């Protein structure tokens, strides 16, 4: 079961950096992110349904999102439109806030529980990569004042 947090709890810079560490992995198109295992009749009248085997690094990334309380519940259903807008090229990743990214990751992981392959589709379409690149951009935009507290207002 996926562990999710309340969206009002903002991630720390350290948490964001831990998540962004996966960016080079998703940037490398030579990586094998998942394997599709097709439907197969295993014996007479017994069929194994198709499923996806995710790489160890993809599984570690999902665990990282959970461990750092980056996923939110309930996710904002408006993010579903943004997710499909990203897939169709109608939404640019620079328009996404941290909360949008948290909601989209939460939606994709939740949807995968009901319709296997949603994570694979998001990886294949470059959505994970786009969101990680945007997160990196956001961390570079964050202004850290002298009292070392973060100013999140312009990126939420």
Beta strands, then each sheet from edge to edge (+ up, - down):
strand 1: 34-37
strand 2: 40-43
strand 3: 46-48
strand 4: 51-54
sheet 1: 1+ 4-
sheet 2: 2+ 3-
end
